[in-house]
Amino acid sequence: MYLNILFSFRIYEEGRESIPEHPYLFETDVEICLIGGGCKSPIERFWNGNNMIYILQKARHNEESDPMEESKHDDAIYASELLPKESSGPVALSVRRAKQLVSLYTMVQNPNMTHLKISELLVLPPLWIRCDGSDPEHTCWLGAEPLKAGNKITGINFYMVTCDGPTADKTYFANLEELKMAHKMKHHSSIVGFYGFAQYELIRAAAIEDTIVESESNIYVDITWNTVDKILETPPLISAATLNITLESGDPRSPVYQLYRELQFLLALAEGLKTGVTEWPEPLETESAIELVQEFLTDLKKKLDGYCMSGNKNEMEKIKCDTAAVDSSIKSIFSERGDLDFAEQLWCKMRSVSSYQELIECFTLIIKSLEHGEIQPWIHQGSSSLLSKLIQQSYHGKIEVVSLSGITPIQMLLEIGLDKMKKDYVSFFIVKSRSCLLFQDYFIATSVDLQEQVHRVQKLHHMLEIMVSCTVLLQFKHENLFPLTQICMKYYKENPLNEKHVFQLPIRPALVKKFYQNDHPEIWKVDISSGHGQKEVKTTWQVSTNPPVEHMTSNNTGLFSDSTVNGSSEERMYFITMAKCSQVHFT
């Protein structure tokens, strides 16, 4: 067994350069994972460290392998021997087995254990073991962390995390004064600090027509403060708060849902350009694109280029009207711009195209009108689309011949859609969030290929959804939207589209207090701490609406699960977790 622990040295050394992708088989019943400081730690709520750690858990053997064959390969240590099941989570060890492993881990690092004849002691990463809660305390984690002075090991910090629940019965909740006294007696401390943490879910998923919309979207606020006075107290306004925003685009309840559908049409065109096969989305208009384009051209022929000026005037009046109503109607959060040129207005008609043949017929009508000089449309300066070039040529009475075959019509429509939607997004960020768009050139650049331009427009839309959600749901003003916009833009200049990313914004609790002051927290905890540096020890008491550990289920043996209290099912159900720390010194 000592050899197995020494073998973990090798795992550690390998991990210095790259974290192993899969668990190692540590013993026949145990597998070991090495988690880097940059990875999400499964024990982050109960341990402040951010370095590399070991996670030990029950091994899941490959049922298809031959046991006789396995016995011939004792050195087969990699997780290829384990059954990889994406749907199955980690499996916990018995508490008794976990204690054996913690003892072994401690022994091989204790400089006083000379009889083990370990030639060179190496300070290993902290060890955490998943436990099944089978003991009376319902232990779900055991941890051990070496204490050191320079390169020498001076002792070990031991951690024990226990969990009960879920329950709504507050008689199971701890008493703050009792927690304080227990901590002082255990650690012989006269001075302790109380540090609070609470997490509130500000936006809950709602039902639409009796159907729950499956979405990863949510907005949480994490609040931390000093000097806790009572269990489950509401955080004081002098606390530090961080908004955590995860948003999935495409919610039908969003004020910009129609723009999302427009983006989906753009993405379908981009995919068709790439693969040669276009999956036409459901039309955004009831009238056919050909009819809409024909009406548009007929009107232009009557008014010639005078249509654009009068049309803009009427459109601008409509926008001003909509903008005035922004506080009374979320539908006006994102209004159509009043400066649409010919190509952009054409996109609004043609985004209802439902077939390749219909697309060709629309462009045939447009090009014939340009060739015959029947229209003299106005377009924005700087547009580089093929249609814009044809329009500019028409000013001089002659345009080049364009073959409306292959991918050309798809590309022509994609180009004018990209131009229009870029201006839509930029207009919002400048007008609504008053952002100076420090990274504007990146998001609207035409120097990259069309596929990359589409990808960047997707990023703009995701940022728009975030800003609109905060505007509509949290009533954010410019002073809050501006820094959030900058955070989002900085992230998306450096990273690909990721709707699971959590955007974080430091805020004052007063900004969102009205959303949580009468609500129950998702997580509430108090840390009772004493000592400093390596001598710091901490006791944590926490309640949470979700299981605090991923390997635990609410029906574990010995855990209570009360569905109602005093006949009421309206009380919030909580898991109750305790994390305790103790120290052993070798010298």
Secondary structure by P-SEA (a helix, b strand, c coil): caaaaaaaaaaaaaaccccccccccccccbbbbbbccccccccccccccccbbbbbccccccccccaaaaaaccccccccccccccccccccccaaaaaaaaaaaaaaaccccccccccccccccbbbbbbcccccccccccbbbbbbccccccbbbbbbbbbbcccccccccccaaaaaaaaaaaccccbbbbbbbbbbbccccccccccccccccbbbbbbbbcccccccccccccbbbbbbbbbbcccccccaaaaaaaaaaaaaaaaaaaccccccccccccccaaaaaaaaaaaaaacccaaaaaaaaaaaaaaaaaaaaccccccccccccccccaaaaaaaaacccccaaaaaaaaaaaaaaaaacccccccccccccaaaaaaaaaaaccccccccccaaaaaaaaaaaaaaaaaaaaaaaacccccccccccccccccccaaaaaaaaaaaaaaaaaaaaaaacccccaaaaaaaaaaaaaaaacccccccbbbbbbbbcccccccccccccccccccccccccccccbbbbbccccccccccccccccbbbbcccccccccbbbbbbbbbbbbbbcc
